[in-house]
Amino acid sequence: MEHELLEVSNRIIGEFLILLLFGVLSWLIANKYNKPYTILLVIFGLIIGFINIDFLDKIADLFTNSETFSLIVLSLFLPSLLGEASMKFEYKEIKKFKNEILSLALLCTFLTFVLVAIGLIYICRLPVVVSFTIASLMCATDPISVMGMFKIYNVKKSIAASLEGESLFNDGIAVVFFKISTVFLLSYINMGLSGIGAGILLFFKVVLIGAVIGLSLGFLASYMISFVDNYPLETLVSFLLFYGSYIISEHFHGSGVIAVVVGGIVFGNYGKKIGMSKVTEDYISSFWDIVSFVGNTILFLLIGLVVYRLDVLDNWKVSLLTIIIVLIARTIAVNISLLKIKTFTNNEKFLINWGGLKGALSIALALTLPVDFPYRENILLIVYANVVFSLLIQGLSIPKIIVYLKNKEQYRA
């Protein structure tokens, strides 16, 4: 029995090491040709999925058929991915572009959520709960694939900061929408008008609990590292902050994602100011870069691997229809939310719109749906189709769009 258990654990470790090898190869190729490695990971996954390699098929099946395993993966990777990004997001950027970030993270996310749900209900004829569940997964953005390109092509700081800030905060909001849609929505609908009030109250309660826990633990972690100058210990504090804030917030029915983001911003700004030497700052940054790379490698490679199990190509009509609905909803939401914002030109608003890619969070949340959840297979199909489209079509076209828009602006000037 012990020998069999050892063999199984060694096999699983070996399989994940091979996934990381693909991640390293993707990074090397991406680095050579100045392309986002996450997009190459999806392409690798699609190629591997087409070849049907047995042990990789088993990994993909484990993710798609076990919501327990998916929940573990969500709790394992999400705090590290969000913590790494939020820790590096400078408070001065939030303060400078707070109106742009709040408009996109709050109003744009809400409008996208509602518009996608309405489109799915009335055009695709999907049930209300299913439509709002898909909408909650589609309103989350993941700009990791485009931020590198923004740096390469020297895109305005206002655009990059607004898109990154939107992603950090709207992830938490999208998770709250997801919980409401999958657990409470039917009850609120049956309650009528009072259900709307109950839903709004629950939303603010979940967000507030997460924000308070993240803020409190962020300051606590910052004070803890101010008493020492030991980078391994300070890195461990950051580890406890990200995972501790996520678990504690979820325990008290708050948003673990909001807690990690708020805690990470406090730690990465206030903590760095009062308690980090340059050596510590570089060490912590490098540590979380590696952890983030591992998480993104596994999640983005699995996006490509799982596509073939969901018959996306055989159901291309419904996939295409939902992609169009999401694109239209995002376009309307961005333009309405930035209507009174004078920071951006119409061309820059288009870039913000097109740069709102779907990514790891949408996939990770979709996989946590119970196996008996209504239309689960359809939800996974739609989410994967939209994620693959946004990464491969939108992601790969962004450099050309940036160059075109820059030339257009120069010509006008």
ZITA-V112065 format. One record per pair of residues at least 24 apart in sequence whose C-alpha atoms are under 10 Angstrom apart, sorted by sequence separation. I is the first residue (numbers start at 1). J is the second residue. If there is no record, write none. Layout:
i=[I | I]
j=[J | J]
This chain:
i=[112 | 113 | 115 | 142 | 143 | 179 | 217 | 218 | 330 | 359 | 362 | 363 | 110 | 113 | 114 | 141 | 142 | 143 | 217 | 238 | 242 | 331 | 358 | 359 | 362 | 19 | 109 | 110 | 112 | 113 | 140 | 141 | 142 | 176 | 177 | 238 | 241 | 327 | 330 | 358 | 109 | 112 | 113 | 140 | 141 | 176 | 214 | 217 | 218 | 327 | 359 | 360 | 111 | 112 | 139 | 140 | 141 | 142 | 176 | 214 | 217 | 358 | 359 | 109 | 110 | 140 | 141 | 142 | 216 | 238 | 327 | 357 | 358 | 359 | 109 | 140 | 141 | 173 | 176 | 214 | 215 | 237 | 238 | 357 | 358 | 108 | 109 | 139 | 140 | 173 | 176 | 213 | 214 | 357 | 358 | 359 | 109 | 139 | 140 | 175 | 213 | 214 | 357 | 358 | 359 | 140 | 141 | 173 | 213 | 238 | 357 | 358 | 105 | 137 | 139 | 140 | 172 | 173 | 211 | 214 | 356 | 357 | 105 | 136 | 139 | 140 | 172 | 210 | 213 | 214 | 355 | 356 | 357 | 105 | 138 | 139 | 210 | 213 | 354 | 355 | 357 | 358 | 19 | 136 | 137 | 212 | 357 | 358 | 18 | 136 | 137 | 139 | 172 | 210 | 211 | 356 | 357 | 135 | 136 | 139 | 209 | 210 | 213 | 355 | 356 | 15 | 16 | 19 | 136 | 137 | 209 | 210 | 354 | 355 | 15 | 133 | 136 | 137 | 209 | 213 | 214 | 218 | 222 | 234 | 354 | 135 | 136 | 207 | 210 | 212 | 213 | 214 | 217 | 218 | 221 | 225 | 234 | 355 | 12 | 15 | 16 | 135 | 136 | 206 | 209 | 210 | 211 | 213 | 214 | 215 | 216 | 217 | 218 | 220 | 221 | 354 | 355 | 11 | 15 | 133 | 134 | 136 | 206 | 209 | 210 | 211 | 214 | 215 | 218 | 219 | 222 | 223 | 354 | 132 | 133 | 136 | 209 | 210 | 211 | 213 | 214 | 215 | 217 | 218 | 219 | 221 | 222 | 226 | 231 | 235 | 239 | 12 | 132 | 133 | 135 | 136 | 206 | 207 | 208 | 209 | 210 | 211 | 212 | 213 | 214 | 215 | 216 | 217 | 218 | 220 | 221 | 222 | 225 | 226 | 229 | 230 | 231 | 234 | 235 | 238 | 12 | 133 | 134 | 206 | 207 | 208 | 209 | 210 | 211 | 212 | 213 | 214 | 215 | 216 | 217 | 218 | 219 | 220 | 222 | 223 | 224 | 225 | 226 | 227 | 228 | 229 | 230 | 231 | 233 | 234 | 351 | 354 | 132 | 133 | 134 | 205 | 206 | 207 | 210 | 211 | 214 | 215 | 218 | 219 | 222 | 223 | 226 | 227 | 228 | 229 | 231 | 232 | 235 | 236 | 239 | 132 | 133 | 205 | 206 | 207 | 209 | 210 | 211 | 213 | 214 | 215 | 217 | 218 | 221 | 222 | 225 | 226 | 230 | 231 | 234 | 235 | 239 | 131 | 132 | 133 | 204 | 205 | 206 | 207 | 208 | 209 | 210 | 211 | 212 | 213 | 214 | 215 | 216 | 217 | 218 | 221 | 222 | 225 | 226 | 229 | 230 | 231 | 234 | 235 | 238 | 351 | 129 | 130 | 202 | 203 | 207 | 208 | 210 | 211 | 212 | 214 | 215 | 218 | 219 | 220 | 222 | 223 | 224 | 225 | 226 | 229 | 231 | 232 | 350 | 351 | 129 | 130 | 133 | 202 | 203 | 206 | 207 | 210 | 211 | 214 | 215 | 218 | 219 | 222 | 223 | 231 | 232 | 235 | 128 | 129 | 132 | 210 | 214 | 218 | 222 | 231 | 235 | 129 | 221 | 222 | 347 | 348 | 351 | 129 | 232 | 347 | 350 | 129 | 303 | 101 | 105 | 109 | 128 | 129 | 303 | 347 | 348 | 100 | 101 | 104 | 105 | 108 | 109 | 128 | 302 | 347 | 348 | 85 | 100 | 103 | 104 | 105 | 300 | 319 | 323 | 327 | 347 | 97 | 101 | 102 | 105 | 106 | 109 | 110 | 299 | 300 | 303 | 318 | 322 | 323 | 326 | 97 | 100 | 101 | 104 | 105 | 109 | 113 | 128 | 299 | 302 | 303 | 321 | 322 | 347 | 96 | 97 | 100 | 101 | 104 | 105 | 108 | 109 | 298 | 299 | 319 | 320 | 323 | 324 | 347 | 98 | 99 | 100 | 101 | 102 | 103 | 104 | 105 | 106 | 107 | 110 | 296 | 300 | 315 | 318 | 319 | 322 | 323 | 327 | 93 | 97 | 98 | 101 | 102 | 105 | 106 | 109 | 110 | 113 | 296 | 299 | 318 | 319 | 322 | 323 | 345 | 93 | 96 | 97 | 100 | 101 | 104 | 105 | 109 | 113 | 295 | 299 | 316 | 319 | 320 | 96 | 100 | 101 | 104 | 105 | 311 | 312 | 315 | 316 | 319 | 320 | 323 | 93 | 94 | 98 | 101 | 102 | 105 | 106 | 110 | 310 | 311 | 315 | 318 | 319 | 323 | 93 | 94 | 97 | 101 | 102 | 105 | 106 | 109 | 309 | 310 | 312 | 313 | 93 | 101 | 105 | 310 | 312 | 316 | 320 | 94 | 310 | 311 | 312 | 315 | 319 | 90 | 94 | 310 | 89 | 93 | 309 | 310 | 312 | 313 | 307 | 308 | 312 | 306 | 307 | 310 | 311 | 89 | 90 | 306 | 310 | 89 | 179 | 307 | 86 | 176 | 306 | 307 | 85 | 86 | 89 | 176 | 85 | 175 | 176 | 304 | 175 | 176 | 303 | 307 | 85 | 86 | 173 | 175 | 176 | 303 | 85 | 86 | 172 | 174 | 175 | 304 | 172 | 173 | 303 | 304 | 82 | 83 | 172 | 173 | 303 | 82 | 171 | 172 | 82 | 170 | 171 | 172 | 300 | 169 | 170 | 172 | 300 | 82 | 168 | 169 | 172 | 82 | 168 | 171 | 300 | 168 | 169 | 168 | 169 | 168 | 39 | 40 | 38 | 39 | 37 | 38 | 39 | 36 | 37 | 38 | 36 | 35 | 36 | 35 | 36 | 37 | 36 | 35 | 36 | 34 | 35 | 34 | 35 | 34 | 87 | 144 | 84 | 83 | 87 | 83 | 80 | 83 | 84 | 80 | 83 | 79 | 82 | 83 | 81 | 79 | 80 | 79 | 80 | 83 | 78 | 79 | 78 | 79 | 77 | 79 | 76 | 79 | 75 | 78 | 79 | 75 | 94 | 75 | 89 | 87 | 83 | 86 | 87 | 91 | 82 | 86 | 87 | 89 | 90 | 91 | 82 | 83 | 84 | 85 | 86 | 87 | 88 | 89 | 90 | 79 | 82 | 83 | 84 | 86 | 87 | 88 | 89 | 91 | 92 | 78 | 79 | 82 | 83 | 86 | 87 | 90 | 91 | 78 | 81 | 82 | 83 | 85 | 86 | 87 | 88 | 89 | 90 | 91 | 79 | 80 | 81 | 82 | 83 | 84 | 85 | 86 | 87 | 88 | 89 | 90 | 75 | 79 | 83 | 84 | 86 | 87 | 88 | 78 | 79 | 82 | 83 | 86 | 87 | 85 | 86 | 83 | 84 | 87 | 159 | 178 | 79 | 83 | 87 | 138 | 158 | 159 | 158 | 175 | 179 | 139 | 174 | 175 | 178 | 182 | 134 | 138 | 156 | 163 | 174 | 178 | 138 | 159 | 163 | 167 | 172 | 139 | 158 | 159 | 162 | 163 | 166 | 167 | 171 | 175 | 135 | 138 | 139 | 167 | 171 | 174 | 182 | 138 | 156 | 159 | 160 | 163 | 164 | 182 | 155 | 159 | 163 | 124 | 135 | 160 | 159 | 87 | 88 | 124 | 87 | 123 | 124 | 123 | 84 | 85 | 84 | 87 | 120 | 124 | 84 | 119 | 120 | 123 | 84 | 85 | 119 | 84 | 85 | 83 | 84 | 119 | 120 | 150 | 84 | 116 | 119 | 120 | 81 | 84 | 85 | 116 | 118 | 119 | 80 | 81 | 84 | 116 | 117 | 147 | 80 | 83 | 116 | 117 | 119 | 146 | 81 | 82 | 115 | 116 | 119 | 145 | 146 | 80 | 81 | 115 | 116 | 118 | 144 | 145 | 146 | 80 | 81 | 116 | 117 | 143 | 144 | 145 | 79 | 80 | 81 | 112 | 113 | 115 | 116 | 142 | 143 | 144 | 145 | 77 | 78 | 80 | 81 | 112 | 115 | 116 | 141 | 142 | 143 | 144 | 145 | 77 | 80 | 81 | 112 | 114 | 115 | 141 | 142 | 143 | 144 | 112 | 113 | 140 | 141 | 142 | 143 | 144 | 77 | 78 | 112 | 113 | 115 | 139 | 140 | 141 | 142 | 77 | 78 | 111 | 112 | 115 | 139 | 140 | 141 | 142 | 76 | 77 | 111 | 112 | 114 | 138 | 139 | 140 | 141 | 142 | 112 | 113 | 138 | 140 | 141 | 142 | 77 | 108 | 109 | 111 | 112 | 137 | 138 | 140 | 141 | 73 | 77 | 108 | 111 | 112 | 137 | 140 | 108 | 110 | 111 | 138 | 139 | 108 | 109 | 137 | 138 | 73 | 74 | 108 | 109 | 111 | 137 | 138 | 73 | 107 | 108 | 111 | 136 | 137 | 107 | 108 | 110 | 137 | 108 | 109 | 134 | 137 | 104 | 107 | 108 | 136 | 137 | 103 | 104 | 107 | 108 | 136 | 103 | 104 | 106 | 107 | 104 | 105 | 134 | 103 | 104 | 133 | 103 | 104 | 102 | 103 | 63 | 103 | 133 | 100 | 101 | 103 | 64 | 100 | 103 | 63 | 99 | 100 | 60 | 99 | 100 | 60 | 64 | 99 | 100 | 137 | 59 | 60 | 63 | 100 | 130 | 60 | 61 | 99 | 100 | 130 | 134 | 135 | 138 | 57 | 60 | 61 | 64 | 129 | 130 | 134 | 137 | 138 | 142 | 146 | 56 | 59 | 60 | 64 | 97 | 129 | 130 | 133 | 134 | 137 | 141 | 145 | 149 | 153 | 59 | 60 | 127 | 149 | 152 | 155 | 57 | 61 | 104 | 127 | 130 | 131 | 134 | 135 | 138 | 143 | 146 | 150 | 154 | 155 | 56 | 57 | 60 | 126 | 130 | 134 | 138 | 142 | 146 | 149 | 150 | 153 | 56 | 145 | 146 | 149 | 153 | 145 | 155 | 49 | 53 | 57 | 126 | 143 | 146 | 150 | 45 | 48 | 49 | 52 | 146 | 149 | 153 | 49 | 50 | 38 | 41 | 42 | 45 | 46 | 49 | 50 | 37 | 41 | 44 | 45 | 46 | 48 | 49 | 52 | 41 | 42 | 43 | 44 | 45 | 46 | 47 | 48 | 49 | 50 | 38 | 41 | 42 | 43 | 44 | 45 | 46 | 47 | 49 | 50 | 37 | 38 | 41 | 42 | 44 | 45 | 46 | 49 | 37 | 40 | 41 | 42 | 43 | 44 | 45 | 46 | 49 | 38 | 39 | 40 | 41 | 42 | 43 | 44 | 45 | 46 | 38 | 39 | 41 | 42 | 43 | 45 | 46 | 37 | 38 | 41 | 42 | 45 | 40 | 41 | 39 | 42 | 27 | 24 | 23 | 24 | 27 | 23 | 26 | 20 | 23 | 24 | 20 | 23 | 19 | 20 | 22 | 23 | 26 | 20 | 21 | 22 | 17 | 20 | 23 | 16 | 19 | 20 | 23 | 19 | 22 | 81 | 82 | 19 | 81 | 16 | 17 | 20 | 16 | 19 | 78 | 19 | 77 | 78 | 77 | 74 | 78 | 74 | 77 | 78 | 74 | 75 | 74 | 73 | 74 | 70 | 71 | 74 | 70 | 71 | 73 | 74 | 70 | 73 | 70 | 71 | 72 | 70 | 71 | 67 | 69 | 70 | 71 | 67 | 68 | 69 | 70 | 67 | 68 | 63 | 66 | 67 | 68 | 64 | 65 | 66 | 67 | 68 | 64 | 65 | 66 | 67 | 63 | 64 | 65 | 66 | 67 | 63 | 64 | 65 | 66 | 65 | 64 | 64 | 64 | 38 | 38 | 46 | 42 | 43 | 42 | 43 | 39 | 42 | 43 | 42 | 39 | 40 | 39 | 40 | 38 | 39 | 38 | 39 | 36 | 39 | 40 | 38 | 39 | 36 | 35 | 36 | 35 | 35]
j=[136 | 137 | 139 | 166 | 167 | 203 | 241 | 242 | 354 | 383 | 386 | 387 | 135 | 138 | 139 | 166 | 167 | 168 | 242 | 263 | 267 | 356 | 383 | 384 | 387 | 45 | 135 | 136 | 138 | 139 | 166 | 167 | 168 | 202 | 203 | 264 | 267 | 353 | 356 | 384 | 136 | 139 | 140 | 167 | 168 | 203 | 241 | 244 | 245 | 354 | 386 | 387 | 139 | 140 | 167 | 168 | 169 | 170 | 204 | 242 | 245 | 386 | 387 | 138 | 139 | 169 | 170 | 171 | 245 | 267 | 356 | 386 | 387 | 388 | 139 | 170 | 171 | 203 | 206 | 244 | 245 | 267 | 268 | 387 | 388 | 139 | 140 | 170 | 171 | 204 | 207 | 244 | 245 | 388 | 389 | 390 | 141 | 171 | 172 | 207 | 245 | 246 | 389 | 390 | 391 | 173 | 174 | 206 | 246 | 271 | 390 | 391 | 139 | 171 | 173 | 174 | 206 | 207 | 245 | 248 | 390 | 391 | 140 | 171 | 174 | 175 | 207 | 245 | 248 | 249 | 390 | 391 | 392 | 141 | 174 | 175 | 246 | 249 | 390 | 391 | 393 | 394 | 56 | 173 | 174 | 249 | 394 | 395 | 56 | 174 | 175 | 177 | 210 | 248 | 249 | 394 | 395 | 174 | 175 | 178 | 248 | 249 | 252 | 394 | 395 | 55 | 56 | 59 | 176 | 177 | 249 | 250 | 394 | 395 | 56 | 174 | 177 | 178 | 250 | 254 | 255 | 259 | 263 | 275 | 395 | 177 | 178 | 249 | 252 | 254 | 255 | 256 | 259 | 260 | 263 | 267 | 276 | 397 | 55 | 58 | 59 | 178 | 179 | 249 | 252 | 253 | 254 | 256 | 257 | 258 | 259 | 260 | 261 | 263 | 264 | 397 | 398 | 55 | 59 | 177 | 178 | 180 | 250 | 253 | 254 | 255 | 258 | 259 | 262 | 263 | 266 | 267 | 398 | 177 | 178 | 181 | 254 | 255 | 256 | 258 | 259 | 260 | 262 | 263 | 264 | 266 | 267 | 271 | 276 | 280 | 284 | 58 | 178 | 179 | 181 | 182 | 252 | 253 | 254 | 255 | 256 | 257 | 258 | 259 | 260 | 261 | 262 | 263 | 264 | 266 | 267 | 268 | 271 | 272 | 275 | 276 | 277 | 280 | 281 | 284 | 59 | 180 | 181 | 253 | 254 | 255 | 256 | 257 | 258 | 259 | 260 | 261 | 262 | 263 | 264 | 265 | 266 | 267 | 269 | 270 | 271 | 272 | 273 | 274 | 275 | 276 | 277 | 278 | 280 | 281 | 398 | 401 | 180 | 181 | 182 | 253 | 254 | 255 | 258 | 259 | 262 | 263 | 266 | 267 | 270 | 271 | 274 | 275 | 276 | 277 | 279 | 280 | 283 | 284 | 287 | 181 | 182 | 254 | 255 | 256 | 258 | 259 | 260 | 262 | 263 | 264 | 266 | 267 | 270 | 271 | 274 | 275 | 279 | 280 | 283 | 284 | 288 | 181 | 182 | 183 | 254 | 255 | 256 | 257 | 258 | 259 | 260 | 261 | 262 | 263 | 264 | 265 | 266 | 267 | 268 | 271 | 272 | 275 | 276 | 279 | 280 | 281 | 284 | 285 | 288 | 401 | 180 | 181 | 253 | 254 | 258 | 259 | 261 | 262 | 263 | 265 | 266 | 269 | 270 | 271 | 273 | 274 | 275 | 276 | 277 | 280 | 282 | 283 | 401 | 402 | 181 | 182 | 185 | 254 | 255 | 258 | 259 | 262 | 263 | 266 | 267 | 270 | 271 | 274 | 275 | 283 | 284 | 287 | 181 | 182 | 185 | 263 | 267 | 271 | 275 | 284 | 288 | 183 | 275 | 276 | 401 | 402 | 405 | 184 | 287 | 402 | 405 | 185 | 359 | 158 | 162 | 166 | 185 | 186 | 360 | 404 | 405 | 158 | 159 | 162 | 163 | 166 | 167 | 186 | 360 | 405 | 406 | 144 | 159 | 162 | 163 | 164 | 359 | 378 | 382 | 386 | 406 | 157 | 161 | 162 | 165 | 166 | 169 | 170 | 359 | 360 | 363 | 378 | 382 | 383 | 386 | 158 | 161 | 162 | 165 | 166 | 170 | 174 | 189 | 360 | 363 | 364 | 382 | 383 | 408 | 158 | 159 | 162 | 163 | 166 | 167 | 170 | 171 | 360 | 361 | 381 | 382 | 385 | 386 | 409 | 161 | 162 | 163 | 164 | 165 | 166 | 167 | 168 | 169 | 170 | 173 | 359 | 363 | 378 | 381 | 382 | 385 | 386 | 390 | 157 | 161 | 162 | 165 | 166 | 169 | 170 | 173 | 174 | 177 | 360 | 363 | 382 | 383 | 386 | 387 | 409 | 158 | 161 | 162 | 165 | 166 | 169 | 170 | 174 | 178 | 360 | 364 | 381 | 384 | 385 | 162 | 166 | 167 | 170 | 171 | 377 | 378 | 381 | 382 | 385 | 386 | 389 | 160 | 161 | 165 | 168 | 169 | 172 | 173 | 177 | 377 | 378 | 382 | 385 | 386 | 390 | 161 | 162 | 165 | 169 | 170 | 173 | 174 | 177 | 377 | 378 | 380 | 381 | 162 | 170 | 174 | 379 | 381 | 385 | 389 | 164 | 380 | 381 | 382 | 385 | 389 | 161 | 165 | 381 | 161 | 165 | 381 | 382 | 384 | 385 | 380 | 381 | 385 | 380 | 381 | 384 | 385 | 164 | 165 | 381 | 385 | 165 | 255 | 384 | 164 | 254 | 384 | 385 | 164 | 165 | 168 | 255 | 165 | 255 | 256 | 384 | 256 | 257 | 384 | 388 | 167 | 168 | 255 | 257 | 258 | 385 | 168 | 169 | 255 | 257 | 258 | 387 | 256 | 257 | 387 | 388 | 167 | 168 | 257 | 258 | 388 | 168 | 257 | 258 | 169 | 257 | 258 | 259 | 387 | 257 | 258 | 260 | 388 | 171 | 257 | 258 | 261 | 172 | 258 | 261 | 391 | 260 | 261 | 261 | 262 | 262 | 144 | 145 | 144 | 145 | 144 | 145 | 146 | 144 | 145 | 146 | 145 | 145 | 146 | 146 | 147 | 148 | 148 | 148 | 149 | 148 | 149 | 149 | 152 | 152 | 238 | 296 | 238 | 238 | 242 | 239 | 238 | 241 | 242 | 239 | 242 | 239 | 242 | 243 | 242 | 241 | 242 | 242 | 243 | 246 | 242 | 243 | 243 | 244 | 243 | 245 | 243 | 246 | 243 | 246 | 247 | 246 | 265 | 247 | 261 | 260 | 257 | 260 | 261 | 265 | 257 | 261 | 262 | 264 | 265 | 266 | 258 | 259 | 260 | 261 | 262 | 263 | 264 | 265 | 266 | 256 | 259 | 260 | 261 | 263 | 264 | 265 | 266 | 268 | 269 | 256 | 257 | 260 | 261 | 264 | 265 | 268 | 269 | 257 | 260 | 261 | 262 | 264 | 265 | 266 | 267 | 268 | 269 | 270 | 259 | 260 | 261 | 262 | 263 | 264 | 265 | 266 | 267 | 268 | 269 | 270 | 256 | 260 | 264 | 265 | 267 | 268 | 269 | 260 | 261 | 264 | 265 | 268 | 269 | 268 | 269 | 267 | 268 | 271 | 343 | 362 | 264 | 268 | 272 | 323 | 343 | 344 | 344 | 361 | 365 | 326 | 361 | 362 | 365 | 369 | 322 | 326 | 344 | 351 | 362 | 366 | 327 | 348 | 352 | 356 | 361 | 329 | 348 | 349 | 352 | 353 | 356 | 357 | 361 | 365 | 326 | 329 | 330 | 358 | 362 | 365 | 373 | 330 | 348 | 351 | 352 | 355 | 356 | 374 | 348 | 352 | 356 | 318 | 329 | 355 | 355 | 284 | 285 | 321 | 285 | 321 | 322 | 322 | 284 | 285 | 285 | 288 | 321 | 325 | 286 | 321 | 322 | 325 | 287 | 288 | 322 | 288 | 289 | 288 | 289 | 324 | 325 | 355 | 290 | 322 | 325 | 326 | 288 | 291 | 292 | 323 | 325 | 326 | 288 | 289 | 292 | 324 | 325 | 355 | 289 | 292 | 325 | 326 | 328 | 355 | 291 | 292 | 325 | 326 | 329 | 355 | 356 | 291 | 292 | 326 | 327 | 329 | 355 | 356 | 357 | 292 | 293 | 328 | 329 | 355 | 356 | 357 | 292 | 293 | 294 | 325 | 326 | 328 | 329 | 355 | 356 | 357 | 358 | 291 | 292 | 294 | 295 | 326 | 329 | 330 | 355 | 356 | 357 | 358 | 359 | 292 | 295 | 296 | 327 | 329 | 330 | 356 | 357 | 358 | 359 | 328 | 329 | 356 | 357 | 358 | 359 | 360 | 294 | 295 | 329 | 330 | 332 | 356 | 357 | 358 | 359 | 295 | 296 | 329 | 330 | 333 | 357 | 358 | 359 | 360 | 295 | 296 | 330 | 331 | 333 | 357 | 358 | 359 | 360 | 361 | 332 | 333 | 358 | 360 | 361 | 362 | 298 | 329 | 330 | 332 | 333 | 358 | 359 | 361 | 362 | 295 | 299 | 330 | 333 | 334 | 359 | 362 | 331 | 333 | 334 | 361 | 362 | 332 | 333 | 361 | 362 | 298 | 299 | 333 | 334 | 336 | 362 | 363 | 299 | 333 | 334 | 337 | 362 | 363 | 334 | 335 | 337 | 364 | 336 | 337 | 362 | 365 | 333 | 336 | 337 | 365 | 366 | 333 | 334 | 337 | 338 | 366 | 334 | 335 | 337 | 338 | 336 | 337 | 366 | 336 | 337 | 366 | 337 | 338 | 337 | 338 | 299 | 339 | 369 | 337 | 338 | 340 | 302 | 338 | 341 | 302 | 338 | 340 | 301 | 340 | 341 | 302 | 306 | 341 | 342 | 379 | 302 | 303 | 306 | 343 | 373 | 304 | 305 | 343 | 344 | 374 | 378 | 379 | 382 | 302 | 305 | 306 | 309 | 374 | 375 | 379 | 382 | 383 | 387 | 391 | 302 | 305 | 306 | 310 | 343 | 375 | 376 | 379 | 380 | 383 | 387 | 391 | 395 | 399 | 306 | 307 | 374 | 396 | 399 | 402 | 305 | 309 | 352 | 375 | 378 | 379 | 382 | 383 | 386 | 391 | 394 | 398 | 402 | 403 | 305 | 306 | 309 | 375 | 379 | 383 | 387 | 391 | 395 | 398 | 399 | 402 | 306 | 395 | 396 | 399 | 403 | 396 | 406 | 301 | 305 | 309 | 378 | 395 | 398 | 402 | 298 | 301 | 302 | 305 | 399 | 402 | 406 | 303 | 304 | 293 | 296 | 297 | 300 | 301 | 304 | 305 | 293 | 297 | 300 | 301 | 302 | 304 | 305 | 308 | 298 | 299 | 300 | 301 | 302 | 303 | 304 | 305 | 306 | 307 | 296 | 299 | 300 | 301 | 302 | 303 | 304 | 305 | 307 | 308 | 296 | 297 | 300 | 301 | 303 | 304 | 305 | 308 | 297 | 300 | 301 | 302 | 303 | 304 | 305 | 306 | 309 | 299 | 300 | 301 | 302 | 303 | 304 | 305 | 306 | 307 | 300 | 301 | 303 | 304 | 305 | 307 | 308 | 300 | 301 | 304 | 305 | 308 | 304 | 305 | 304 | 307 | 293 | 293 | 293 | 294 | 297 | 294 | 297 | 293 | 296 | 297 | 294 | 297 | 294 | 295 | 297 | 298 | 301 | 296 | 297 | 298 | 294 | 297 | 300 | 294 | 297 | 298 | 301 | 298 | 301 | 360 | 361 | 299 | 361 | 297 | 298 | 301 | 298 | 301 | 360 | 302 | 360 | 361 | 361 | 360 | 364 | 361 | 364 | 365 | 363 | 364 | 364 | 364 | 365 | 363 | 364 | 367 | 364 | 365 | 367 | 368 | 365 | 368 | 366 | 367 | 368 | 367 | 368 | 365 | 367 | 368 | 369 | 366 | 367 | 368 | 369 | 367 | 368 | 364 | 367 | 368 | 369 | 366 | 367 | 368 | 369 | 370 | 367 | 368 | 369 | 370 | 367 | 368 | 369 | 370 | 371 | 368 | 369 | 370 | 371 | 371 | 371 | 377 | 380 | 359 | 360 | 388 | 387 | 388 | 388 | 391 | 388 | 391 | 392 | 392 | 390 | 391 | 391 | 392 | 391 | 392 | 392 | 393 | 391 | 395 | 396 | 395 | 396 | 395 | 395 | 396 | 396 | 399]
